[in-house]
Amino acid sequence: MSKFFQKGWRYFVVTTFVLSVAATSVCLSFFYSQTPQWQDYMQGRLYYRTLQYTWSLEAFARSLQDYEAAMAVKDDPFRGRPSLEMAELALHFKALSEIKMGTEGKMKDALDDLNQTLALTVKGELDLAELDGRLDPALRGKVEKDRLDDQVNVEILQNNKPKLAKGQGKGKGKPEDGEGEKSDDPSQPGGNNAGKPSREEL
């Protein structure tokens, strides 16, 4: 009888160990799995680096759609958390792709996208994103710095293309009080400044 219990105990220990390993593997795969938002954003970056701007626009647009979809089901344990930082970066590089394409229509689209980043990163939105897990508090300073960069990019575009500034008053965000000086002089023309190397390297 004791042999039977010893044998049964060994089976129990082995089975428990196997199930624990399997459960841990599943949890890790969920934790480290790439979200659709991340996958489409990285695809867009690849297209952008290889100068395929039409495709990069599509990929960044999909990443933003993924963000909105994840926002709608943000409590789903089987989906990764939506990332506000990645959303603002997708808008930023979407705007850069449009600027690189160079047509007046695309320049207007770029200005609209940059204004969206400003609306997405005002203080109230950042506070809310921290509360519901869409923004890592450790990254908030970086997002606020990105916001200042995009404010400069908006002003550069408006100075280079005065027609674009018409009708943009409502969407144009302004830096929050105490955000500091801009790092670029927006009075100097040069559309290339809208794609600053520091953002390119993100």
N, C-alpha and C positions, 0 to 999 in steps of 0.2 A: 504494500500500500504506500509506503514511504517513497519507493522508487517511482510510483505513478505520480505522486505529488511533485517529486523533484523534476521529473520529465516535463510535467505540465507547467511548472514554474519556469523552466528554461524556455519553453515555447512562448510563455507570456512575456518574458523579458525580451526575447528576440523580436517578437511581434510588435511590442511597444517601441523598441528601438527603431525598427523599420518605419513604423507609422510616424514617429517623431521626425526622422530624417525627411520623409516624404512631405510632411506638413511644413517643415522649415524650408524646403526647396520651393514649394508652392508660394509661401509667403515672400521669400526673397525674389522670386520671379515677378510677383506682383509689384513689389517695392521698387525693383530696378527696371521694370519694363518701360519702354519708351512710349510716352503718350502720343496720340495722333497729332496733338498740337506741336510737340517737340519734333516728331518725324517730318512733318510738313515744313516746319521752320528750317530745319537743317537741310532739307531738300532745296528750299529756296536759297539758302546761303551757298549751296553748291552751284546752283544755276547762276547766281549772282557772280561768284568768283570766276566762272567760265564765260561770263559776258552774254549769257542767254537770258536776257532781261524779260522777254515775254513769258518764258516759263517760270522765271523767278517770281514775277507778279502773281501768276496763278498759284504757285506754291505758298507764298506768303498770305494770299487771300484765303486759301484753304486752312492755314494755321489759325487765322483769325476766326474763321467759322468754327474750327475745332474748339477754340477758346470759348466762344459763345455757347456751343453745345455742351461743353463741360460745365459751364456756369449753370446751365439749366438742370443738370443732374449732378451737382457737385457733391452730394452726399452718397453717391454710388460707390461702394467699397471696391468695385472691380475696375474703376477708372482712376487714372492719376488726377491729382488736383490741377485745376486750371492755373496758369501762371500769368500774372499781370506783367511781370518783367518781360517775359517772352512775347506777350502781345504787343507791348510798346516797341520792342525790338523789331517785330515783324512789320509793324507800321512804318518804322524808321527805314528799314531796308526796302520795303515796298516803295516808299517815296524816293529813295536813292535810285532804284531801278527805273522809275518813271522819269527822274531827272536825266539819267543816262540816255534814255530814249530820245529826249530832246525836243519833242513836238510841243506846241503850245497847249494842246489838250492834256498831254501827260504832265506838263509842268503844273497845270491847274489841279490835276489829280494829286500830284505830289504835295501841293500846298494844303489840300484838303486832308490828306493822310497825316501830315505833320501837325495840323490843328487838332486832329483826333488824338494824337499822342499827348498833346497838351491837356485836352479835356480828360483823358484817361489817367493823368498823373497829377491832378490837383491834390491838395492836402487831404481833403475829405475822402477822395477815392482811395488814396494810399492808406489812410486810417482804416477804411472799411476792408480793404484787401488784406491788411495785416490781421484784422479780427477774424475773417473767415478763411484764412489760410492760403490766399492767393499770392501773398507776398511775404517772403522771408524777411523778418526785420533786419537781418544782417545785410540785405541787399537794398534797403530803402535809400541809403545815401547814394548809391550808384544810380538808382532810378531818378532821384532828384537831380543828380548831375546831368544825366541824359536829358532830362526835361529842359534844363538851361541850354544845353546844346541845340535842342530842337527849336527852342525859342529863337536862338540866333539864326538857325537855318530858315525859319519862316521869314525873318526880317531880310535876310539875304535874298531870298526868292522875290519878295515884294519889291525890294530896291532894284533888282535886276529886271523884273518884269512888272512894271507899275500897274498894268491892266489886271494882273492877278490879285492885287490888293483890294480891288473893288468888290464889295459884298462879303468881305472876309471878317468884318468886325465882330460878328457874333461868335464865330468859331475860334477866334484868336485868343489863346490863353496868355496870361501874363505871369511872370515869376511871382511866387509868393513873397511877402515881406521878409526881408532878411536872407534871401537866397544868394545875395552876393553879386559881384560884377560878372558880366559876360566875358568869356575868354577870347572872343573874336570881335573885331570891329565890323558891325553889319553895314556900315556906310561904305565900305570898300567893295566894289563889284567883283564878281568872280563866282560863277555857279559851282565850281569845283569845291568851294568851301563847304557846300552842303553835305559833302561826303568826307568828313574829317577822318584822318587816319586812325585816331584813337577809337572811333566807333567801328571802323572797318576791321579792327583786330579783335573785336569781341567774340 
